[in-house]
Amino acid sequence: METIASFYNMVFYERSDPRVKDWLLMTSPKPLLIIISGYLFLIKFVLPKFMQNRKSYDLRNFIKWYNVLQIISNAVVTWGIMTSGWTTTYHFGCMLPDYSMNPEALRMLRFLWWTIILKLIELVETAFFLLRKKERQASFLHIYHHVSSLILIWAAVKFVGGGITSFSPMLNNAVHVVMYTYYLLSSEGSPTVKGLLIKYKKWITVMQMIQFTVMLVYSSQVFLPSCSAPLGITFMYFPNVIFVYYMFYKFFKRNYQYSVEKKKLN
């Protein structure tokens, strides 16, 4: 037990970024584990039982404003990360995290922390699906992607808040601006707009897969002998992104390629 306790202290206190030790959700992994456990319990047991003998809820107006919130929030956080290094002192080579109290480095860290909040807010989407009786959309891909993204960004802020690690959240937040704009327009736009957007629905999935590819290619610099970036969360990051990419590819094949081939046969 003593060995486990000392290992826990070494990982989550001694080796973590001291600048975030007193920040909300960052003191230890316990708050995050409680949130994720609560989320999984809610969507697997509470909501399915609650909705068992009820009609689906009409959440269109609520979801519309949720999409607006996500568009604005993701745009602001993307801009914040971009202007905290990527448009000033950063380059696309091996950028090491800056652990100093430099105002720009702290600004980067704060906007990365706000990405954690965005990922927490995204968890409510599963509740939307279940309350609207769209259980198929609360798939393993959906749940795994939300939970793993939350864990990875939390680990990034806890241990390496800045440098090369900030590229993936910046790109992901930018993609989410496009994604939620699509959702908003496809649900609230005119019939003409909706008809046009449905033709390009598959490109949302393609855009996400391109995003994962760019992330993997750029982040692979950490394995170069000339790059001394910390490798701690790398061993979580790469297998996770590859696995999520594979699941998105399977989703794309099943929902778009297969349907196209079926139409040709008919």
Residue pairs with C-beta under 8 A, 6 or more apart in sequence:
12 28
12 29
12 158
13 21
15 159
15 232
16 158
16 159
17 99
17 109
17 157
17 158
17 159
17 160
17 161
18 99
19 99
19 101
19 106
19 109
19 161
20 26
20 109
20 113
20 157
20 158
20 161
21 27
23 113
25 31
25 32
25 116
25 154
26 113
26 154
26 157
26 158
29 154
32 150
32 151
32 154
35 120
35 123
36 147
36 150
36 151
39 123
39 126
39 147
40 143
40 147
42 127
43 126
43 127
43 130
43 138
43 143
47 127
47 130
47 131
48 130
48 135
51 130
51 131
51 133
55 133
56 131
56 132
56 133
56 134
57 131
57 132
58 132
59 128
59 131
59 132
60 187
63 128
63 187
64 184
64 187
64 188
66 124
66 128
67 180
67 181
67 183
67 184
67 187
68 184
69 121
70 118
70 121
70 122
70 176
70 180
71 177
71 180
71 181
71 184
73 114
73 118
73 121
74 118
74 173
74 174
74 176
74 177
74 180
75 173
75 177
77 111
77 114
77 115
77 118
77 173
78 170
78 173
78 174
78 177
80 107
80 110
80 111
80 114
81 108
81 111
81 112
81 115
81 166
81 169
81 170
81 173
82 170
84 104
84 105
84 107
84 108
84 111
84 166
85 95
85 104
85 105
85 108
85 162
85 166
86 166
86 167
86 170
88 104
89 104
90 163
92 218
93 221
94 164
94 221
94 222
94 224
94 226
94 227
94 228
94 229
95 162
95 163
95 164
95 166
95 167
95 229
96 163
96 164
96 228
96 229
97 160
97 161
97 162
97 163
97 164
97 165
97 229
97 230
98 104
98 105
98 108
98 162
98 163
99 105
99 162
105 162
108 161
108 162
108 166
109 157
109 161
109 162
112 153
112 156
112 157
112 161
112 162
112 166
112 169
113 157
113 161
115 153
115 157
115 169
115 173
116 150
116 153
116 154
116 157
118 173
118 176
119 146
119 149
119 150
119 153
120 150
122 146
122 149
122 150
123 146
123 150
125 142
125 146
126 138
126 142
126 143
126 146
129 135
129 137
129 138
129 142
130 138
140 247
141 244
141 247
141 248
141 251
144 244
144 247
145 244
145 247
148 240
148 244
149 172
151 236
152 233
152 236
152 237
152 240
153 169
155 232
155 233
155 236
156 165
156 166
156 169
156 233
159 230
159 232
159 233
160 229
160 230
160 232
160 233
163 229
164 218
164 219
164 221
164 222
164 227
164 229
165 229
165 233
167 215
167 218
167 219
168 215
168 218
168 219
168 237
171 211
171 214
171 215
172 211
172 215
175 207
175 208
175 211
178 204
178 207
179 204
179 207
179 208
182 197
182 204
185 193
185 194
185 197
186 193
186 194
186 197
186 198
186 201
189 197
202 252
202 255
202 256
205 248
205 251
205 252
205 255
205 256
206 252
208 248
209 245
209 248
209 249
209 252
212 241
212 244
212 245
212 248
213 245
215 241
216 238
216 241
216 242
216 245
219 234
219 237
219 238
221 227
221 229
222 229
222 231
222 234
223 234
